Amino acid sequence: MRTIHKYPLHGSLVLLPKGAKIIEVARQGNAMQIWAEIDTEEEQFENVNIVMLGTGWNIPENAIHLKTVHDGEFVWHFYEVKS
């Protein structure tokens, strides 16, 4: 069954069920979180590499933009980096 789950964003690697689709990135409380559509019956997991970049920073090769988040006086750009 497909559902939406929330995962804390600590560092750059997030363990998600294989095939997960990230649909949102936002600050909730004191931490950045991601929300992803997942298949609850998926038994395989994969590390997804997510980077948070400031405006004007270099974007890594093979990076796919996920979301731009306004965080007080800062603006962060989140990318998934494919290997």
C-alpha positions, 0 to 999 in steps of 0.5 A: 500500500502506498502511504506518505511517511516523514523522515528526519533529515540528519546529515546527507543520507536518508534510508528510504524504501526502494522506489520512494518518491520525495514529495516535500522538504520543510522545517518542522520544529527544530529540524528539517524533515522530508516526506515521501510516498512509499510502498509499505510492502517494499522490503528493500531499502536504499540510502538516498543522498540529499544535500542542502545548498545555500544560494550561490553554492555549487550544485553537484553533478547528477543532482536533481532539485527537490525543493527550495525552503525559506527558513527564517532569513535563510533560503536552502535548496535541497537536491537528491544526488544520484550516484 
